[in-house]
Amino acid sequence: MLKKLFPLYLFLIGVGLLMASCSALPTRPEPELPSPPSSEFLPPSLSPGPPHRQVRIFPDFIALISQPGETLSSLAAQYLNDPSLDWWIAEFNGITTLTPGQEVVIPLFPFGRGGLTLKGYQMVPILSYHKFSKDKANLLTVTESAFAEQMNFLKENGYRVITLDQFFDFLDFKKPLPPKSVVITIDDNWNSVYEIAFPILKKYGYPATLFVYTDLILPGQKMLSWDRLIEMSQNGIDVQCHTKSHRNLNKRNGQESFKEYFEALKKEVKESADILRKRLHKDVTYLAYPYGETNPLVIGLLMKLGYRGALTVDRESNPFFVHPYRVNRSMIYGTYNLKEFEKNLTAFHDGGFR
């Protein structure tokens, strides 16, 4: 009898050892997920309530029948504590508007990571501006009326202006983005950013990122002062690094040795960030490459110094798999009409990977 059972004992022992060894293997950390709303903090409306309300709460979603007067934004405010998440409910249910008596499911966890669907994948355009003028335009100078027209175009055509932090959360699979998301960035220290672009951005409630180089932060009529940078930083403009002197990081100067080149690079990207942190009391985690140029040494240095990402001026929208230190941006020329502006707003790649 024991002889017959002996092979079975060996098999069970082998299974036990295999399970023990598997449990010791390192596992890949799961992507960061937002915690589901705690019942301790949910609004009273999240309780099932009277039968006519027809709300049911599940671990991953809420199901309800919409009531007269409710909108996608009001549902997002009530159940997700953020009215701007109306797109989240709309996309999950495949709807654009809400009617009374409509069955609605409100997801409590992210879905569609990276904007990837069976039809294609999401692209995020990042716009790059430089200088503004009341009425004179050239390649790098956009007139006040043209900028206002472009910002209004975004609003009227369903684009959502997001922050650079939100974009990088999208790349890190932390949070999805609304369809037709777009990022606005501005390079250099021109005073016209404060005098022309800043009031228009405030009017529409649009965030933007301003990349400055610290050697040219000066009081005067043409260049931005620290007082104006502080004011903008406190009112929706994320001030980030454009190096110290605006030198081309991709090239050695003259007869620079490799050691001299490396030390110069470090000074350009570290000292400038330190100055901005000290004067503006904020994190500096992004860099726009002067002239849009970079190389592996520069990227390695940025990674070592704790930068989260960096941006070029390669004219293309960004999928979730873009290199975080070679992010694309489309320069908006002052000579563009509205149709040419729209060509830089590709928000979806229709089709498979290629």
Secondary structure, DSSP 8 states (H G I E B T S, - for coil): -HHHHHHHHHHHHHHHHHHHHHHHS-------------TTTS-GGGS--SGGG-EEE-SSEEEEE--TT--HHHHHHHHHS-GGGHHHHHHHHT-SS--TT-EEEEESS--SGGGB-SSEEE-B-EEEE-EEESS--BTTEEEHHHHHHHHHHHHHTT-EEE-HHHHHHHHTTSS---TTEEEEEEES-BTHIIIIIHHHHHHHT--EEEEE-GGG--SSSSB--HHHHHHHHTTTEEEEE--SS---TTS--TT--HHHHHHHHHIIIIIHHHHHHHHH-S---EEE-GGG---HHHHHHHHHTT--EEE---SS-B-TTS-TTSB--EE--TT--HHHHHTT---EEESS--
